[in-house]
Amino acid sequence: MTIKEKPKNKYPYYIEAPLEYKRVDAFLKAFSAILEHSNYKFILDLYTRISMKCARCASGCQIYQTTGKPEDIPCYRSSILLRIYKRHFTLGGWMKSKLTGGSGITEKDIDEMLESYYQCTACRRCTFYCPMGIEHGMITHLGRYILAEIGIVPKALQVSVREQLEGASKNTSAIPVPALIDTLEFLEEEIEETKGIKVKFPIDVEGAEYVFFAPVSDYLLEADTLMGMACVLQTAGISWTIGTGNYDGINYGLFYSDDFLGKIVRNEIDEVRRLKGKKILIGECGHASRTAKNFVPTYNEGSEIPVVNLLELTLKLLEEGKIELDPNVITEKVTYHDPCNYVRSGWIIEQPRKIIKSFIKNFVEMTPNGKYNLCCGGGGGTVSVDEVKDFRMNAAGKKKADQLRATGADIVITPCANCKKQIEEVIEYFDLPMKRMGLHDLILKAIKLK
């Protein structure tokens, strides 16, 4: 049967390309092209030889723990794509289908992947519970990538990336350069009024040690985070700059497309080269940090560009005595949320805690914490998809709300743009008696300026 019209999509928050072909044929064609031009085949060959029926990953998945639905078990979600791969792209699967008449991918499979892969927050916590170490988050990403290649992707992600790569502003929040400059001038005035010292946000400085990339939404929503960061860097005498050619650290390609991920990373590299900078400095953002840290070495074709997260640098400056924080300013009870993109690889876990303990007397940990901490509930880009807000709140978000409430904290430190949005909504939705802040928001209050 030939489909002459675009198939009806029951998930209205997705865009489908107006192409006159079967989604099944398109999916297989896109899958084949990705396998040909990437390294996914090796890991898929390995995973198809491993049994994924123990479901131990379910004990680490906060979505399954809330919904109790078998289709929310990570290994079940992964098995959809692995079954399709084995049937259509391995010799054994092809021969078995010829002998037994086994069916291949169906339209039902497309619908199931469409729903399942965007209900997963891709937090990768389940990997710690898998006895074989299967990276279910990677399989979720691959499934999204293939769907995106045939024109099926959440509108919010697609629109943001299109503005970042093709729009006039070249950033996901469509903030033009004049508005950026006005914002930075306002923040400079605000610091001078509140702290009594003039602190600069350097712009387009050539040869600086660090070229800074924040999640661009911070320039609209996180003034205290940015002011705290600027105070740290100026007080310590750090050479840094914000580039007007590219000032957005957000990389939504991580959530659905390797192609876009690579293009956005290359744009970061190009901006560092343009300004003759030496290092990339990423602000308080988990996925922006992870994409730069993991993929700048992959796409960089010139001299090495080290990637540093602001939390790492702030701790280094604190330990070297280049900044001083007043331990008597913050009196509230404080807890700390570990963003998944910081901690699952073991990268940024102890650094923020050392900073916190240096000037906050009443600090309490969540349980669990560190690399086992629960996802905020909006990971994998789902926080940007407003149409799934009720699911975000009542699935993974509910588990996070329970964890936050149990700390009895007045403030939850949330050093990630996506986590800040999600946890803000969780606090409001579940009426939690606390507020969320960035770590540098509190540093702004406690830093002793020179």
VENZICOR-V461394 format. One record per residue. SS is DSSP state (H for helix, E for strand, L for the rest). PSI is psi as a letter, one per 20 degrees, with the letter a starting at -180 (999 if undefined). Layout:
BEGIN
ss:psi
SS:PSI
SS:PSI
END
This chain:
BEGIN
ss:psi
L:p
L:p
L:o
L:h
L:q
L:p
L:q
L:p
L:p
L:i
L:n
L:i
L:j
E:q
E:p
L:p
L:p
L:m
L:q
L:m
L:r
L:p
H:h
H:g
H:g
H:g
H:g
H:h
H:g
H:g
H:g
H:g
H:g
H:g
H:h
H:h
L:k
L:a
L:j
H:h
H:g
H:g
H:h
H:h
H:g
H:g
H:h
L:i
L:i
L:p
L:p
L:l
L:j
L:h
L:k
H:h
H:h
H:h
H:i
H:i
L:o
H:h
H:g
H:h
H:h
H:g
H:h
L:j
L:p
H:h
H:i
H:j
L:p
H:g
H:h
H:g
H:g
H:h
H:h
H:g
H:h
H:h
H:g
H:g
H:g
H:g
H:g
H:i
H:j
L:q
H:g
H:g
H:g
H:g
H:g
H:h
H:h
H:h
H:h
H:i
L:k
L:q
L:q
L:b
L:q
L:r
H:h
H:h
H:g
H:g
H:h
H:g
H:g
H:g
H:g
H:g
L:i
L:j
L:h
L:p
L:j
L:k
L:i
L:j
H:h
H:h
H:h
H:i
H:i
L:p
L:i
L:i
L:k
L:p
L:n
H:h
H:h
H:h
H:h
H:g
H:g
H:g
H:g
H:g
H:g
H:g
H:h
H:h
H:h
L:j
L:j
L:o
E:q
E:p
H:g
H:g
H:g
H:g
H:g
H:g
H:h
H:g
H:h
H:h
H:h
H:i
L:r
L:h
L:h
L:k
L:q
L:h
L:j
L:l
L:o
L:r
H:g
H:h
H:h
H:g
H:g
H:g
H:g
H:h
H:h
H:g
H:h
H:g
H:h
H:g
H:g
H:h
H:g
H:h
H:i
L:j
L:q
L:p
L:p
L:q
L:n
L:q
E:p
L:k
L:p
L:q
L:j
L:q
L:g
E:p
E:p
E:p
E:o
E:q
L:p
L:h
L:h
H:h
H:i
H:h
H:i
L:m
H:g
H:h
H:g
H:g
H:h
H:g
H:g
H:h
H:g
H:g
H:g
H:g
H:h
L:i
L:k
L:p
L:o
E:r
E:q
E:p
L:p
L:i
L:h
L:o
L:k
E:o
L:i
L:p
L:n
L:i
H:h
H:h
H:i
H:i
L:o
H:h
H:g
H:h
H:g
H:g
H:h
H:g
H:g
H:h
H:h
H:g
H:g
H:h
H:h
H:g
H:g
H:g
L:j
L:k
L:r
L:h
E:q
E:p
E:o
E:p
L:b
L:n
L:p
H:g
H:h
H:h
H:g
H:g
H:g
H:g
H:g
H:h
H:i
H:g
H:h
H:g
H:i
L:p
L:j
L:b
L:q
L:p
L:n
E:q
E:p
E:p
E:q
H:h
H:h
H:g
H:g
H:g
H:g
H:g
H:h
H:g
H:h
L:i
L:j
L:i
L:q
L:p
E:p
L:o
L:j
L:j
L:g
L:o
L:i
L:r
L:p
E:p
E:r
E:p
E:p
L:o
L:p
H:g
H:i
H:g
H:h
L:h
L:i
L:j
L:f
L:n
L:g
H:h
H:g
H:h
H:h
H:h
H:g
H:g
H:i
H:h
H:i
L:o
L:h
L:m
E:p
L:p
L:q
L:r
L:o
L:r
L:a
H:b
H:i
H:j
L:q
L:q
L:q
L:h
L:i
L:k
L:r
L:k
L:i
H:h
H:h
H:i
L:n
H:h
H:i
H:k
H:g
H:h
H:g
H:g
H:g
H:i
L:e
H:h
H:h
H:g
H:h
H:h
H:g
H:g
H:g
H:g
H:h
H:h
H:h
L:j
L:q
L:h
E:p
E:p
E:p
E:n
L:l
L:p
H:g
H:g
H:h
H:g
H:g
H:g
H:h
H:g
H:h
H:g
H:g
H:g
H:g
L:j
L:l
L:p
L:m
L:r
E:q
E:q
E:q
L:r
H:h
H:i
H:g
H:h
H:h
H:g
H:h
H:i
E:q
L:o
L:q
L:999
END
